[in-house]
Amino acid sequence: MASVLVVEDNPANMKLITLLLTKADHTVLSAVDAETGLILARAERPDLILMDIQLPGMDGLAATALLKKDPTTAAIPVIALTAMAMKEDQVKSEIAGCDAYIAKPLRHQEMYAAVDTLLAKAELRSEADPVAQPT
């Protein structure tokens, strides 16, 4: 189905997210820090990114802001993931350019709904303007 980049430093969370995405027939790319995530996003141009907010080194919001400023990756939808489910984090994620926000612990129905919604929106944009979307 779709290629999804997961940027997550917690091995248990990475394993769970990867399992859920592969169960839904998505291809999963993974990175344990923002810097690696940025490199993979630019090189692979995934259909969607799940970005942990709290990462070692550069945080996920700073990485998302860089992705959204880069014409190569700006159109890729980003879902913010956080263990700190506070309203201010949700607002900060929107300001950084995240397209959705999911609190941990992950609830698989919520994750699937967000992934499906954003992939459908990206597909509609791609059909309307094929040049604007990653291939």
RASUL-V251281 format. One record per residue. RES is the residue in one small letter. SS is DSSP state (@ for helix, = for strand, . for the rest). PHI is phi as a letter, one per 20 degrees, with the letter a starting at -180 (999 if undefined). Layout:
RES SS PHI
RES SS PHI
This chain:
m . 999
a . c
s = e
v = c
l = e
v = d
v = d
e . b
d . e
n . e
p @ g
a @ f
n @ f
m @ f
k @ f
l @ f
i @ f
t @ f
l @ g
l @ f
l @ f
t @ f
k @ f
a . e
d . m
h . e
t = e
v = d
l = d
s = c
a = b
v . e
d . b
a @ f
e @ f
t @ f
g @ f
l @ f
i @ f
l @ f
a @ f
r @ f
a @ f
e @ e
r . l
p . f
d . f
l = b
i = c
l = d
m = c
d = f
i . f
q . e
l . c
p . f
g . m
m . f
d . e
g @ f
l @ f
a @ f
a @ f
t @ f
a @ g
l @ f
l @ f
k @ f
k @ e
d . e
p . g
t . f
t . d
a . g
a . e
i . f
p = f
v = c
i = d
a = f
l = d
t = b
a . e
m . d
a . f
m . c
k @ g
e @ f
d @ f
q @ f
v @ f
k @ f
s @ f
e @ f
i @ f
a @ f
g . o
c . f
d . e
a = b
y = b
i = c
a = e
k . e
p . f
l . f
r . d
h @ g
q @ f
e @ f
m @ f
y @ g
a @ f
a @ f
v @ f
d @ f
t @ f
l @ f
l @ f
a @ f
k @ f
a @ f
e @ f
l @ f
r @ f
s @ f
e @ f
a @ f
d . b
p @ g
v @ f
a @ f
q . d
p . f
t . e
